[in-house]
Amino acid sequence: MFPRTPHVVSSKDRLGPRQPSLVRSRVFSRCGSGVSLLTMTTVVIHGTPVIPWHAGFVRIALRGLQAQGVSCHVTSSRIRVSGGLPILLGTTLWREIEATGPFLLVDRCSFGDPTHCVSLVRDGHGRRGDHRVPERLTGERWETHGQPVIPWRADSREIVLCGQTRTYSPHFRRPDDWYAKVAGACTHYRPHPASRPHSVIGADKRGLPESSNWQDCGLAVTLNSSVGVEAVLAGIPTVTMDEGSMAWDVTGHDVASPQTPDRTSWLHWLAWTQWSHNELEEGSPWLRYLD
């Protein structure tokens, strides 16, 4: 039902009105291309219909790319196919594509509502990739997000180890390898939101009590999860231990050396690393990543 190789249709073959009941059977087998404003620009969107957000996001991406004159192919293939720059939905399924050339990754947003925003990054994960951020940054875009930033706290004592589902790091092959390095310095454990109960064994084996919120957290210890950004915005001093963390520039990198730097420049940078669904459906942000 879902093509392993791209399927292209003419500009006359448009996606119809939003019909959730048809998402699984139509979106992954059809795409559109508009009047060519970017001559010879073509992309291949890689997604899978068994992941619910992929189908909805494909519709958004097609509308935005089509509005900018970009030819679009859609496929569920997990290997690179001919036809243009791969646009990869999510971080877990496309390692072979990532290893064989350029790509554009659509990842979870670092802040805000993940059902309405995504991060876009070229040729890497997190801070290791290229977010195509402008050279000169002001606070204007950050202010449009309306995201509160809490002052740094200094009166809480819990040191919370934040769970990982995968490492995405050259420094630690498995989450347990990282837990073994840091858990002894922590007082509590916060499971990753995507982890199954008791699926992350490092903290349980060390007997750390579970912490379900940030209320008494005085230091958040992360590897490279987006929870590091969440903690920094909440005013919690944070340790990140992989350079790919989006919070790397405003955190310490050793549990013994927490940092509370000025966050202004980092916030201005962070604002350009993610986009709302409305912006992507309009289309212009895509052009930053397609050269």
Order of alpha helices (4+ residues) and beta strands (2+ residues): alpha-beta-alpha-beta-beta-alpha-beta-beta-alpha-beta-alpha-beta-alpha-beta-alpha-beta-alpha-beta-alpha
